[in-house]
Amino acid sequence: MSCYMPVPSAAGARGPVVAPVPFTGKAVCVKYQFKCSEPDGQFCSNAAAEAGAFAWMYSAFEGADADCGKVKAMLASLGPAAKGAACCATPNCNAPDPSVDKATTVIKAK
């Protein structure tokens, strides 16, 4: 199982960079948008934070938390600070969609 996750920025990349990361145990992949509240040097710029813009996040949950129902409930508890949550359990199913996320650079699996 592998899921797209943030990785260190690649040379020449603008914005966040994600790549498939393998997991040995039970895992689910997640992607959602979160509201930028402060610049973080990767997902939220100063301008995005000041504007309260939304940025995409790609992640995974392992072990006992590897349940899409639990993950969606946790993200729903964040209220308007998170939106568009998708959870899935097939390899790399949380790949960024360039038609809606133009900021994230994707490093494909080799």
C-alpha positions in Angstrom: 0.0 0.0 0.0 1.2 3.5 -0.8 -0.3 7.0 -0.5 0.7 10.4 -1.8 2.4 12.3 1.0 4.3 15.6 1.3 8.1 15.2 0.6 10.9 17.7 0.7 10.7 20.2 -2.2 12.2 19.3 -5.5 14.6 21.6 -7.4 12.5 24.1 -9.4 9.2 23.1 -7.7 6.8 25.8 -6.8 4.5 25.0 -4.0 4.1 21.7 -2.2 5.6 18.5 -3.5 4.0 15.0 -3.0 5.2 11.5 -3.9 3.9 8.0 -3.2 5.1 6.7 0.2 4.9 3.0 1.0 3.2 1.6 4.1 3.7 -1.9 5.4 0.6 -2.3 7.5 -3.0 -1.3 7.1 -3.4 2.2 5.8 -5.9 4.5 4.1 -5.1 7.4 1.9 -6.6 10.9 2.4 -6.8 14.2 0.5 -8.7 17.3 1.6 -8.4 21.0 1.6 -7.6 23.0 4.7 -7.8 26.7 5.5 -4.5 28.4 5.6 -4.2 30.3 8.9 -0.4 30.9 9.0 2.4 30.5 6.5 4.1 27.2 6.8 6.8 27.3 4.0 5.3 24.5 2.0 1.5 24.6 1.6 0.5 28.1 2.7 2.3 31.2 1.6 2.1 34.5 3.5 -0.5 35.8 0.9 -2.6 32.6 1.2 -2.6 32.8 5.0 -3.6 36.4 4.9 -6.4 35.7 2.5 -7.6 32.6 4.4 -7.2 30.6 1.2 -7.5 26.8 1.1 -4.6 24.5 0.3 -4.7 20.8 -0.6 -3.3 18.2 1.8 -2.4 14.6 1.0 -1.8 12.2 3.8 -2.4 8.7 5.2 -3.6 7.1 8.4 -2.2 3.8 9.6 -3.1 1.0 12.1 -6.2 1.5 14.2 -6.8 4.9 12.6 -6.9 3.3 9.1 -10.6 3.5 8.8 -12.2 6.0 6.3 -15.3 6.4 8.6 -13.1 7.6 11.5 -10.9 9.8 9.2 -13.9 11.5 7.6 -15.5 12.1 11.1 -12.2 13.6 12.4 -12.0 15.9 9.4 -15.7 16.8 9.7 -15.0 17.8 13.3 -12.7 20.6 12.0 -15.8 22.3 10.6 -15.2 25.0 7.9 -11.4 24.7 8.4 -11.4 21.5 6.2 -13.4 20.6 3.1 -13.5 18.2 0.2 -12.3 15.2 2.2 -11.8 12.0 0.3 -10.6 8.7 1.8 -9.7 5.5 0.0 -7.9 2.2 0.5 -6.2 1.4 -2.8 -2.6 2.3 -3.7 -2.0 5.9 -4.6 -5.7 6.6 -4.7 -5.2 10.1 -3.2 -3.2 11.3 -6.2 -3.6 15.1 -6.8 -6.0 16.1 -9.5 -4.3 18.8 -11.6 -7.6 20.1 -12.8 -8.5 21.3 -9.2 -5.0 21.5 -7.5 -2.7 23.5 -9.7 -0.2 24.3 -6.9 1.0 20.8 -5.9 4.0 19.2 -7.8 3.7 15.5 -8.1 6.7 13.1 -8.2 5.4 9.9 -9.7 6.4 6.4 -8.5 9.4 4.9 -10.3 
